Amino acid sequence: KSFNWRGYGALTMKVLIVEDDSYKYREIEAIVQGCSRSFQIEHTDNVYQTINYLKKNKPDRIILDMSLPSHPGRPGEGNPLPMPDGGIEVILELRSLGCSSIPIIVITQYPGIEIESSYYSIDAAKAKIGSLYGIENLFVAKHSSEDSDWEVTLQEFLEL
């Protein structure tokens, strides 16, 4: 008979936080660290680094920003511009790697998300991303310093 470790806190789950804004990253990190589950936090901040990470690792959860730079900044070249659909590039890579079952929460500070050159409200984007890309367990939250709704949604996501 196999032993079910769920709920015993013995296993550390790996969470990948894909976020290029250091302030928002620290807020998200604090919530993950305050969670009742034990998480090993991994962090990437651009599409290129995230895709390379996912080719070698399979996190248990992904916290994903939508607007991400394509690659890391390089000294003397300035900062790369954010891609409004950088998070979609990450989701496409997950699908191509057969990892559509990894739970994802999209946390964006914008009222809408660009998907294939069209903008969708936060709620509509959740359904569109799920149906277009086959993401099985998707949460979407609007980051805001004025209210804590996104924090509650993130905590629910982490407790899955």
N, C-alpha and C positions, 0 to 999 in steps of 0.2 A: 504494500500500500504506500502510495506516495504522500509526502507531507506537503500541505498547503501553507506556504510562507506568507501569503497575503494577509496583511493586517498585523503581522508580528514585528514589523520594522527591522527585520534582520537583513534585508537586502537593500542595497543602495541603488536607486534608480538614476540613470543618466539623463539629464535634461540639457538640451542645447538651446542657448539663448542667442538668437541672431538679431543683433541690435547695434546700430552705428552711433547712436546718441548716448554719450557716457552718462548723462543725468538719468535718462530713462532706463538705461541698463542697470544702474545702481538701485533704482526703485524696484525694478523687477527682481533683481538678485536678492534684495532684502525680503521680499515676499516669499521667494523660493526657500530661502534659508529659514524663515519663520514657520514653514509648513511642518505639519506633524510627521510627514514622511521624510526619509533621509534621501537627499538628492546630491549627486555629484554634478556640479555645474561646469559645463563647457561653454565657451563663448567665441563667436565669430562675428565679424562686423561688415562683411561684404559678400557679394555673390560668389566670386571666385574661391575665396577661402572656405565658404560654407559648402560648396559643391565638392571641393577636395576633401573636406572633413567627412561628408556623407558617403563618399566612395570608399572610405576606410572604416567608418564607424556607424553603428546603428543606435541612436539614442532612444530612450523610452518615451520621451516627450520632446516636442519642439515648440519654443516660443519664438514667433517670427514677426519681424517688422516687414512691412510691404515696400517701403521706399528705402532702398539700399544702394550704396555705390557698387559699381561693377567689380572693382578690384581695390586692393589696399593703396593708400597714398604712398607716393615715393618722394623722398627728399628732393627738393628743387623743381618738382613738377606740379606743385599745388595739390589741392584735394580733388579726387575724382567726383564728378557730379552724381548725385543720387539718381537712381533709376526708379520712377514711380512704380514700375512693375517688377522690381528686383525680387520681391518675395515670390512672385509667380514663377520666376526662373527657378527658384529653389524648389517649389512645388512640382514643377515639370521634371526636375532631376529626381525627386523622390519617386515620382510615378515611373520614370524610366528604370530606376533601380529596384522596382517592385516593392517599395516601402510605403505604399499608400495607407497602410494600416496604422502607422505611427500617429498617435494623437497630436494634433497641431492646434495652437491658439495663435491667431493673428492679432497683434496689438498694434494699432495704428493711431496716430494723433490726428489724422484727417477724417473728415465726415464721409468720404467715399474712397473706394478702391478701384484702381484702373485694372480692368481685365480685358485683354485682347482689344485694346484701343477704345474701350467704352468704360464709362464710370458708373459704379453701382453704389448705392447706399450701403452702410455697414451690414444691415440685415439681409439685403438682397445679395450682397457679395458672398455671404456665407453659403447660401443656396447655390449660387452660380459656380463658385469654386468647387464645392462638393460634387455637383453634377458634371461639370466640364472635366475635372481632373481626377475624379474617383477617390477623393479624400474621404475616408470612412468616418473619422471622428474629428470634427472641426468645430472650433470655437472662434468667435470673432468679438473683439472688444475695442472700444474707442478710448484711448488713453487721454486722461484729462487731469489737470492739477486741481480742478474745481470740485470734482466729485470722486467717490471711491467705487463706483459701479465696476470699473475695469478691474480693480483689485479683487472684488468679490468673485467676478467671473474667472480670474486667474486662479484664485484659491480653489474654486470648484473644479477647474481643469486639472490642477495638480493632485487633487484628492481622488481622481478617477480610479 
